[in-house]
């Protein structure tokens, strides 16, 4: 499994140096804290399993759910899995909007 976040494109492994007291440098890989989470999508009415960092989970809670977080984030900052879920949510929202506007009871005749 790759050490990448399923939501944020910027969160991945970083390489660098471990520097000792005598200034010896050895290569080191800094792994990110990836955990598996299961979020509820209220718009899609299903659970979505995502591997992400606790920092991203804090942001999702701040936006009050995965749906609001993905809708408000730009696609440039999202990973492929998050973009596909965002597209599903947008299609569902647009479908509901079109259904409501095509309803004959909402049309007023003058």
C-alpha positions, 0 to 999 in steps of 0.5 A, spaced: 500 500 500 502 506 498 503 511 503 499 517 500 492 520 502 486 519 499 483 526 499 489 531 499 494 531 494 500 534 498 500 529 503 505 524 501 512 521 504 518 526 504 525 524 504 531 528 508 537 527 512 538 525 520 543 529 522 547 526 528 551 531 534 557 530 530 554 532 524 553 525 520 548 525 515 544 519 513 538 518 509 531 518 512 524 517 510 519 521 514 512 517 513 506 520 514 500 518 519 495 514 515 489 511 518 483 508 515 476 512 516 469 510 514 465 517 513 458 517 512 455 521 505 448 524 507 447 526 500 449 519 497 446 515 502 452 510 503 459 509 507 465 511 504 472 508 506 478 513 506 485 512 508 487 519 510 491 523 516 488 525 522 489 533 520 484 532 514 479 528 519 479 535 523 478 539 517 472 534 515 469 535 522 470 543 521 466 543 515 461 538 518 461 532 514 465 529 508 460 532 503 461 539 505 468 538 505 469 535 498 464 541 495 468 546 498 475 544 496 478 545 489 479 539 485 486 541 484 487 540 491 484 533 491 486 526 489 483 521 484 479 518 489 476 524 492 475 527 485 470 521 483 466 522 490 466 529 489 463 528 482 458 523 484 456 528 489 455 534 484 451 529 480 446 527 485 445 535 487 444 537 480 439 531 479 435 534 485 435 541 483 433 539 476 427 535 478 425 540 483 425 546 477 421 541 472 416 540 477 409 543 474 407 546 481 413 550 481 411 554 475 407 560 475 403 562 469 401 569 468 
